[in-house]
Amino acid sequence: MKNKLFGLVSIFLILIIASFLYFYKLDKIPSGFYIDEAASAYNAYSITETGKDEFGKSFPILFRLFGSYSPPLFIYLCSVLIPYFGMGVSVFRSVSVVSAIISIVFFLLMTLQLKVYKHKASYFLITFFYAITPWLVFNARLGYEETLGYVIFNIGLYFLYLAFEKPKYFLLGLPILSLSSYASHNQKFLLPIFTVFFLLVFKKEIFRKENFKFLFFSVVIAVLVQIPNLSIITTNAFWIKNISYTNGIPIQKTAQNIIVQFLNYYSPKSLFYFLPDIDPQHTLSEISVMYNWMVIPYFLGLFLLFKKIKEKNHKFVAVLFFVSTVPAALSGEFISIQRALPFLFPLMIVIGIGIDFLLIKMGKFLAPISFLILAFYSLLMLYRSYFVLFPNDRAVAWSYGFADVADFIKKNPQENFFIDNSRNLGLYMELLYFLKYPPAKYQQEVTPFIKDHYYEAPILGTDFGFGKIRIGGIDWTKEIYKEQIIMGDSLAISDGQAREHLMTGVFQLKDPSGNIIFNGYKTNPKEKCKKELLKKNPSRYCFAH
């Protein structure tokens, strides 16, 4: 009774701390609303309003977002929430928050079933450190699909492991794993890879006579769940996320660079010391995905894991540990903490094996003090990195300020706008979301070619337009001769260009550090043409004035 009360109080406190970390300033941090978040949110809005996505495709199996496709579960789930909670940034990020909180519960349940820790307190201590890892905190606050797919897959793993002792759980394990493929591309490719390795490694435990009935029906259900995916498996849409490009050219992966990429995901430099991902949108400031002190229990945990590799529970962890990074290694030229998110679950279990060993060796006096200090240090590092530095350092990478751009457009309904997207092709989606542009109206304005060739991965192009807004690269020989407001970053429109073309500054956006990141200028075509007439070198567009 005493142990049960300790466990309930411990997990309650862990969930309270985690909920605070995940929900605190959720609408403000990350700064801005990243284009992937905006795309998911607007398409959820479009489904809610019309039953179609932005291009007019009715209830797609995969959503066409920018240059790739997104599994549908996150968007459909958000479309159910919108009528009740609205379109605020925190609504969409809350789906990931709840997913991360659920993942904490199943992390504890999984470790309790695995029984890889000897000290009773280890299960709750390690669950606490799992809950506050930078990797999970970062993903818990994202408004797109990665965390949802991650938790569904982990729930499936839990029931699959239970099936070793109670085969009826195959009926939950395999179908839930199958369902996860509709939540994230990570799980879509991890599902078949893990299933093959799982069946090969545990064939003696699985293919027993008493398991056959449950195994057969679980496979049938899992395959039935895959019918929508199988219906488009021959299309470019199904595979495009697993192809990496450089300047539009597919990267040719060799066995050597796949192996190097695979090993990079296990490198202590990537995990504990340096930024593992070259994309600033995916990284935190001055911290990696795991705390640097975890490197010691990491190596210790690996040693202890392989020391008992013949035992079923350790073997299960080892399969997860190595299989979970395979899709990420196959799909990218660089490390991606998004694609490698499934690795967090087994990684923390392995680190936990090391922590458990140290907890026992340190004794009753030294262990509590040591891990209390580490907990305080970790939370301090997390607070400094995520809640102090990250909102400023990564603001531009997170599409900061487009809510203000949209507000300016709303306040000037009489104006025409041209917005440069040379460095952000997804900019149009930011404006669709923040303007809450009517989906039914936008579906009439977008080219029908994409809807008619939806799963063939048609090129979106770079120019977009809706209402009184046009978006593309600025053609200075043409746009300055139209009555409109031209907007863009400082690389798109310099002060010198504004003066040269007699434009007047009407909007300025600064990042949290005070740097100017976006400008708006009103054109003056009549005065521009008068100036050119005096020089006897007028543009042909001047004759319209």
N, C-alpha and C positions, 0 to 999 in steps of 0.2 A: 504493500500500500504506500509506504514511504517513497519507494523508488518510482512508483507510478506518478505520485504527486510531484516529485522532483522533475520527472520527464515532462509532464504537462506544463508546469510553470516555466521550464527551460524553453520549450518550443514556443510558448506564448510570448515570452520576452524576446526571443529571436525574431518572431514574426512582427512584433511591435517595432523593433529597431529597424528591421528591413523595410516595413511599410513606410516608416518616416523617411528613410533614405531614398526610397523609390518615388514617393508622392511629393516630397518637399520641393516647392517651386517647379512643379512639373510643367507648367505652362510657360515658364521662363527659361529653364535650363533643360536641354540644350537651347542656346540662343537661336532665335529664328525657327523656321519650320523647313526641314530639309526637303529637297525636291521629291525624294522617294516617299516621304511622309505625305506631302501635299498631293502627290499622284494617287496614293492609296485612299486618302481622305476624299478627294474630289470624285473618284470613281465610286466610292461607297455612297456618296451623296447622289451621284447620277443613278445608281442602282435603286436607291430609296425612292427617288423622284420618278424614274421612268422605266425601271427594270432593264435598262441598257447601260453600257459603259460609255465613256466619253465619245467613242466613235460610232455609237448606235448599235453595237453588238449586244444582242439579248443574252443575258446571263452566261457570259463566257466561261469556259473551263479554265483557261488561263487569261489573265488580263494583259493587254498590250500596253506596256508602260515604257515610253522612250525607246531605247534600242533593244529591249529584251521583254520578257514576259514574266508575270508574277503569278504564283499559285493563288487560288481565289479565296481560301477560307478566311483570311484576315479581313479582306474587303467585305465579304458577305456578312461577317460577324459585326463589323462596324456599321454596315447599312441597317442592321437591326437596332443598334444603339442610337443612331441619329434621331429618330422621331422622339425619343425619350430624353436624351441628354444634349442634343444640339450638335453644332459643328466646331466646338472649341478645340484647340490644340490638345488640351489635357484629356479629352474624350478618347482620342485615338491612341495616345500614349498609355492610357490606363489599361488598355487591353494587354500591353506588354507588362505593365506593373503586376496585374493580377496573374499573368502567366508565370512571372518570375517568383511570385509568392507561392504559387502552387508548386513550382519546381523545388522550392525549399522543403516543403512537406514531403515530396516524393524522394528527394535526396536523403532525408532522414530515414524514411521507410525502406529505401533500397539498402542503405548501409546496415540497418538493423537486420534485414533479411540476409545480407551477405555475410555478416558476422566476421568481418576482417579486422575488427578492432577488439582489443582485449580489455581495455579499461572502460567501464560503463559511462563515465563522463565524456569519453572521447567522442561518442556519437553526437552529443549536443555541442561540444566545443568545435568540432570540425564542421558541423552544420552551420554554426554561427559564422565561422570564417568563410565558408562557401557563400553565405548570404551577403557578406560585405566585400567579396572580391571585386576589384575594379571591373573585371570582365562581365560579371553578372549585373552589377549596378549600372554600368553603361548600357547594356542591352535591355535592362528593365525599363528604361526611360525613352525607348524609341517608339515612334508611331508607325512602324511597319512590321512585317511578318516574322522576322527571325526568331524572336523569343517565343512566340506562339508555337511555331513548328518544333522548337527545341523542347518545350515542356510536354507536348503531345507524344513525341518520340520517347522521352524519358518515362512517361506513364506506361507506354507500351512495353518498354524494357522491364519495368518493375513487375508487371503481370506475367511477362514471359519467363522471368526468373522464378516466380512463384510456381509456374507450371512444371518445374522440375519435380516438385513434391506433390502438387495437386494439378494434374493434367487438364482439369476443367478450365484453368486459367489461360490455356492456349486460345480459348474462345474470345478472350479479351485482348491478350497480348498481341497476336499477329494482326487482327483487324485494326487495333489502335495504331500500331506501327504503320500500317497501310494508310490510315487516315492522315497521318502526319505529312505524307507526300503532297497533300493539298494545302499545306500551311506554309511550306518553305522549300526552296530549291535544294537547300542542304539535305533535307530529309528525303526529297524525291530521289536523289542519287545515292544517299547513304542506305536507304531501305534495301535495295537489292544486294548491295555489297555486304552489308551486315548480315542479311539473311543467309547468304551463301556461306560465309565464314561460320556463322552460328550453327548451321546444319552440319558442316564438315567437322567442326571441333567437338560438337556435343552429340554426334550421331548415335552413340551408345545410349546416352540418357534420353534422347528424343524418340528414336525409332524402336520403342518397346511396344509389345502387343497391347498393353493396357492403355497406351497413349493414342492408339490409332484413331479411334472414333473422334476424340476431341481434336486431334491434329488435322484430320481430314476436313472436318467442318470449319475449323478455324482458317484453313487454307482457302476453302471455297468462299468464305465470307470476305477474306482479305482480297481475293481475286475479284469478287463482285464489286468491292469498294474501288478497285482500280479501273473499272469499265470506262469511266470518263477519260482517264489518262490514256488508256489503251486506244481509245477512239482517235486520239491525235498524236500517237507515238511516232508516226511516220512523217509528221510535219516539222518544219524548222522551229516552230514555236516551242515544241517539247524539249528540244536539245540546245537552244541558243544560249541559255545561261551557263552551260558547261563548256562554252567556247570562249577563249580569251582573244582579245584583239589588241593590236598596236597600230594606231593610225588607220583603223579600218581594215587591217590585214590580219587574218587569223594567225595566231602564234603556233608554230610547229613545235610540239613538245617532243623531246627526245627522252629516252629512258633515263639518261643521265640527269637532265634537269628536273625530271619528275622525282627522282630519288633525292636529289639535293633539296628540292622544295619540301618533300616529305620529312626529311630530317630537320629542316629549319623549324618546323612546328614544335619539335621537341627540344630545341636549343634553349639553354638557360638564358642566353642573351635575349632571345625573343620573348620568352615568358616572364622574366623577372627583372631585366635591367634596361633594355632599350625599347624604343617604340617598334612594335612588331609589324606595323602596317604603314606603308608609305602614304596612304590616303589620310590627310589631316582630319577628315570628317569621321574617321573610324578610331581615332586615337585620343588619349587623354594627355594632359600637360604634365611632363616630368614624372611619369609613372607608366609602368607597363601594364599588362593585363592581370598580372598577379603581383603580390607584394614581394619585395626583394628577399626578405627573410625566409620565404617559403622554399628557397632553393635548397636549403639543407634537408628539410623533410622530404623534398621532391626526390633527391637522389637516394636518400635512406629508404623511402617508400618503394622506389623501383627495385632496390636490392632485396628488400623483404618480400616484395611481390613475386619476384622470380625464384626466390628461395623456396616458395611454396606453390610454384606454378602448376604442380600436378593436382592440387586440390581444386575442386569444381568452382568454388567461389572466387579464388584467385585467378583461375583460368578465364572465368567470365569477365572479370575486370580487365585482364590482359587483352582479350579480344576487343573489347570496347576501346581500350586505350590506343590500340594501333589501327583499328578499322575506322574510327571516327574522323581521322584526319585525311583519309584517302580521297574523298571527293574534293576537298580543298586543294590537295596537292595536284590532282589531275586537272583542275579547272583554272588555275591561275599561274601567272608568271611571278607574282609577288605574294607575300604572305597577306592573307585577309582574315582578320579576326572575326568577320561576319561569317565567312564560309567555314571557319574552323570552330564555330561556337559549340557544336556537339562534343568537341574534345573536352570542354570544361568539366562535364559531369565525371568522366573517368579520371581526368587529371586531378580533380580535387579529392577523389577517393584515394588515389595513390599518395598524394600529399598527406592525406589523413592517416594513412598507414604509418608514415614517418612521424607525424605528430603524436599518434598513439604510443609509439615506441618511446619517444622522448618523454611523454607524460609519465610513463611507468618508471623510466630510469631516473628521472629527476626527484621522484618521491613526493610525499604529501605536502611538504613545506615549500620546496623550491618551485614545483610545477605550477601551482596557482598563481604565485607572484610573477613568474616568467611569462605565462600566457596572458595574464592581466595587462602586463606592460606591452606585450605584442598586440593585444587587442586595442589598447589606447593608441599605440603608435600607428597601427593600420588605419584606424578611424581618422586620426589626425592627418595622415598622408592623403586619405581619400577626400576628406573635407577640403584640404588645400588644393589638391589637384582638380577635383571635379566641380566643387561649388565656388571656388575662388578664381583659379586660373583659367579653367576650361571655358567659362562663359565669355571671357574676353579673347583668349588666344584662338579659339575655334569659331568665333562668331561668323566670320565671312564664309568659312567652309560649310556652315550650317544655314546658309541663305538668310542671314540676318537682315531684317528690316523690310521685307516685302509686304508685311502688314501695313507699314507706313506708306509704301509706294501705292498700295491699293487704296488707302484712305485718301491720298492726294488725288488719285484718279476719280474717286467718288465725289470729292468736293468740287471737281471741275467737269461736270457732265457735258458742258458745251464744247469742250476741247477734243481734238483728235490727238492721238498719241502714237509715237513710234518709239519702240523700246529695243535697244541693242541687246542681243543674246549671244554675242561672239564667244563668251567664256562660260555661258550657262544656257545650254539648249533647253533645259527643263524649266526655264524661267516662266514660260507661258502657263505652266501648271500652277505655279505659285500664285499668279494673278487670278486664274480661274477659281482657285480655292478661296483666297482672301476676298475676292469680289463676290463670291457666291453666285457666280454667273450661272443663269438657268441652264441646266444640262440639256433640256429639250431644244433650247435655242442653239446651243453650241453644236449639238449633233447635226443640225441643219447647215451649219457653217463649215464643218470639217469635210474634207474630201471623202466621198463614198468609196473610193478605191481601197482604202485601208479596211473598211468593214467587209467589203466584198472579197478581199484576199487576206482575211484576218490572221489566220494561222500560218501564212506563208512568209512571215517576217518582212513585210514591205517596208521600204525606207520611209521614215517619217518626213524627211526634209528638214530644213532649217528655218523656214518662214511660216509664221502662224498669224492668224487674224481672227478677231471676234469683236462684235460691236464696233466701237470707234477706236479700237486698239489694233495696231499692227506690230509684229515682233519679227526681228531678223537682223542681219548685218546692215549697218548704215552705209548707204550709197550717197556720198557727199556731193555727187554731181546732180542729185535729184531731190533728196529729202529736204534740203534747206529752202527749196522753192515752193514748199507746201505750208499752209497755215496749220501748224501743229506744235506739240511739245515733244521734243526729242529727249529721251532719257537713256542713261547708260553709266557704266563705271568710268573712272578717271582715265583708263586706257582707251575707252571708246570715244570719249569727248574730253579733250583737253581745254584748258582756259584759252589757249592760243587759238584753237579752232572756233571756240565760241565767239571770241572777238573778231576773228577774220570774217565770220559769216553773220555778224551783227545780231547774234542771238542773246537773249536776256535770261539770266539765271532765275528760275522760279521754284526750284526744289533742290534740297541738299540732304543727303542721308549720311550720318556718321556712325561708325561702329562703337561699341562700348568704350573703346580706348580713345575715342575722339578723332579717329582718322576718317576722312571723307571717302566713302565707298560707292556712292551713287549720286548722280546729278540729273537735274532736269532743266532744259533750256527751251524757251519759246522762240520759234523762228520768226524772222521778220523778212519775208520774201519780197515785199514791195521796196523796202529800203535797200535790200541786197541787190535787187535788179537796177534800182536807180544808180547805185554805186558802179555797177558793171556797165551801164549805159554811158556813164561819164568816161569810162575807160574804153568805150567802144568795143567791148568784148562780152556782150550779154550771152547768157545761157539760153538755149532754145526754150527752156521752161519759163523764162521771163515773159514771153509773149502772151502767156495766159493771164498776166497781170497788167 
